């Protein structure tokens, strides 16, 4: 996989919804000792957690559903893969419900999302460019 400053280097990246991302960021950094990696407005943040990471997302509608997200429910997991299109084809051939097809994003990632058998959303991500967070509107913290 190529390195991309706009996404954590770890392979598995949990995404957890919070009512107030700024408040959750401050609390998790203060209480758990996490550190801010990238601040993405008021709707998203990446936090360093040891040699891993977690992404905080704004509560809202979960991918592919009209049901509102609630804390502790509808959390999703992000997994980095070396070839997103090959991975997507495997998932599609096995009949999984793709809720967001592969697409390229300005932060240097190609991603798609799929629902698992329990209804959890998994986002698979491939780095396609090394992009400075400031180039797409992010603010770098401790990379």
TAKA-V789065 format. One record per residue. PHI is phi as a letter, one per 30 degrees, with the letter a starting at -180 (none if undefined). Layout:
{{PHI} {PHI}}
This chain:
{{none} {d} {d} {b} {d} {d} {b} {e} {d} {d} {d} {c} {b} {d} {c} {b} {d} {b} {d} {b} {d} {d} {d} {d} {e} {d} {d} {d} {d} {d} {d} {c} {i} {d} {b} {d} {c} {b} {c} {b} {i} {c} {c} {a} {a} {c} {c} {d} {b} {h} {c} {c} {a} {b} {c} {c} {c} {d} {d} {l} {d} {d} {e} {i} {b} {c} {d} {d} {d} {b} {e} {i} {b} {i} {d} {b} {b} {c} {b} {d} {b} {d} {b} {d} {d} {d} {d} {d} {d} {d} {d} {d} {d} {c} {i} {d} {d} {d} {c} {b} {d} {e} {a} {c} {b} {d} {d} {i} {b} {c} {b} {b} {b} {b} {c} {d} {d} {c} {j} {d} {c} {c} {c} {c} {b} {b} {d} {c} {a} {c} {b} {d} {e} {d} {d} {b} {j} {d} {b} {d} {c} {c} {d}}
